[in-house]
Amino acid sequence: MTWARRPGAVRTPERMNQARAVEEDHQLVTHQRAVRTVAGQAVDATDCLRLLEMLGLEPGDGRVPGAPRAEPGDGA
């Protein structure tokens, strides 16, 4: 007797974990872009914070992990 495998991708824990990792990376990049876009278009800091709050984002979501943080007065 021959067992026929159902068509489609085989779901293994490893493949699911890889897919989750890819999705998390994509979401991180998307949030970074969104925060930077809002910051660039906001009238002032209060406007920026309110817009980010409406979108469910945090100001820190715009930072790239491992990048040095700009200090006030750095001109950055």
WOGI-V890136 format. One record per pair of residues at least 4 apart in sequence whose ideal C-beta (glycine too) atoms are under 7 Angstrom apart, sorted by the first residue. I is the first residue (numbers start at 0). J is the second residue. Records with the same first field share a line. If there is no record, write none. Layout:
BEGIN
I=J + J
END
This chain:
BEGIN
10=14 + 15
11=15
12=16
13=17
14=18
15=19
16=20
17=21
18=22
19=23
20=24
21=25
22=26
23=27
24=28
25=29
26=30
27=31
28=32
29=33
30=34 + 56 + 60
31=35 + 60 + 61 + 63
32=36
33=37 + 54 + 56
34=38 + 51 + 56 + 58 + 60 + 61
35=39 + 61
36=40
37=41 + 47 + 50 + 51 + 54
38=47 + 61
41=46 + 47 + 50
42=46
44=48
45=49
46=50
47=51
48=52 + 58
49=53
50=54
51=56 + 57 + 58
56=60
62=66
69=73 + 75
END
